[in-house]
Every structure is written in C-alpha cells, then in structure tokens.
Amino acid sequence: MMNKQAGEGPAAVHARGLTVRRGTGRTPRTVIADIAFDVPRGRITGLLGPSGCGKSTLLRAIVGTQAHVTGTLDVLGRPAGHPDLRSRIGYVTQAPSVYDDLTVRQNLDYFAAILDPGRAAAARRADAVDRAITDVDLTARAGALAGNLSGGQRSRVSLAVALLGTPELLVLDEPTVGLDPVLRRDLWNLFHAIAATRGATILVSSHVMDEAERCHDLLLMREGRILAQDTPDALRARTHCATVEEGFLRLVDEADTLAAQEQTR
C-alpha cells in the first residue's frame, strides 16, 4: 500500500541539462550527457540499465560526491551536495561500507555517533540502532563480526547504516546484486515498507530488468542518456511489450535506428 502523500509536492530530485564529464585537459570524456528527469517523492524509482551506462555516476552526482557535474541538479529542494542534505539522504554503495573487525551493532553504534553526537543523544542513538537492525532482519546476528557475515548480510548492514537517520531520500546502488532470490524479495518488501510507512523516497539502481516490475516509476538509462521515464505499466503499453525488459530493448533498437539515420544524413 502506497503512502497517500506519495508523489505530491516538488520532486525529490530535479535534473535539467545534467552533464558529467571525467578527465581533464582538452578531451574530457562525457559520462552523462545533458539529461533531464524528476524523481517523485514518496515512491520507489528504479534506475535501470546495463552495467557501465552511468548509473553509479548519476547516483554519486545526486548525493553530492561526483566531480565535474554541470547543469541543474536539485535534491530535496537544495543543490546536490549542499551541507543541509547530509542528514536527509541515506546512501548505499555497491561495496558494503562496514568495518569487518567490528560487530554489526558496533558498526551501527559508530555511525550513529557520527550522525548524532553527544552524551545527551545516547538513548536516541540506541533506539535508532535497534530499529535499523530490526529493519534489515539482523537481530540474531547483531553480535557477529561483520567480517564473518555472508555477502548478503554485509549488504544489509550497509543498508542499516543508511537507515539510521530515517532519511527522506534513500539512494541505493545495486543493493541486490549477488543476493539469492529470497533475500532479494525480502529487501524489496523492506523498500516498499519504508516508502509506504515513512513516506521516504527511494532511488534504486539495478541492471536486472525483472526488478523494474517492483518499482513505482522507472528511469531507463543507456550510454549516459535517459531513454525513458515512465511507470512499468505505461512503458509496457507504450512499447506494446509484455515485459519491461522487452520494452527497454525495443527502445534501445529505436534509439539505435534513429542514430544510424542521423549519421547517414
């Protein structure tokens, strides 16, 4: 069940003319080329496309850690990277961001102290840690060293860290890669629960097209460009395809045909 306020008000992420270049000198490489999109609030938006198409670069730009970004990129009403956004955004990278020599709870205690320092905040931090551990279903492993966990469990610790501050925007870079089907299902159930009960906006990247069916909205990306922004149902109807994957491939073929025609003019 979706939050009643989902999608209302200004977009959580608003981009126009967004371009990212890498390298210096006379020939920098354009990784993202003049794209425009909006991510609606309170919904799950899937950023989907093949590996190497620029998804991670775009997510880094949104959270404010990517260099050489031009154009308009506003996040929660502020320019991307603004100091006021640090406590309002949760970011999970592809590689688990945890300390292997600390337990699950010690990892979360450490990051909670950074987010909410001071002795007076100790009880508040403890509650946040307990809630985050419960959210990712690691209560039974809270005392285990992170280095002794499975890959999927370590990914869930990273997600728990991102959930500590009850972020308004949760940015997840391929969080389900390498996970078994049961874990993938459980994580997607958690994402929907977070969006529905907390009104949080979730932007999640993946190169697995069947995960598109689990999203409210889609951004389909290829070679640094946005091919389409639509809901799964609307995309299937627009392309006359049975699945999002088939629809994506049709859009790719259409884009390639158009590019070839332009080259011959």
FENUR-V891989 format. One line per field, one symbol per residue. ss: DSSP state (H for helix, E for strand, - for the rest). psi: psi as a letter, one per 20 degrees, with the letter a starting at -180 (. if undefined). A space follows every 10 residues. Layout:
ss = ???
psi = ???
//
This chain:
ss = ---------- --EEEEEEEE EE------EE EEEEEEEEE- ---EEEEE-- ----HHHHHH HHH-----EE EEEEE--EE- --HHH---EE EE-------- --EHHHHHHH HHHHH---HH HHHHHHHHHH HHHHH---HH H---EHHH-- HHHHHHHHHH HHH-----EE EEE------- HHHHHHHHHH HHHHHHHH-- EEEEEE--HH HHHH--EEEE EE--EEEEEE -HHHHHHHH- ---HHHHHHH HHHHHHHHHH HHHH-
psi = pqphjpiqaq qhpoppkppp qqrrbhmqpo hpnlqprqoq qjroppoqrq pjijghgghh ggikjprlpr apnpokjqpp iphiihiipp porgppmroh jqrghhghgg hhhghmrqhh jghgggghgg ghgggjlkgi jhjqphijrr ghhhhhgggh ghigjmqhpo oonlijpjqr hgggghghhg ghgggghijq ppopqqjohi ihiiqhqqop qpljqohqor qgghggghil qhrhghgghg hggghggggh hhhi.
//
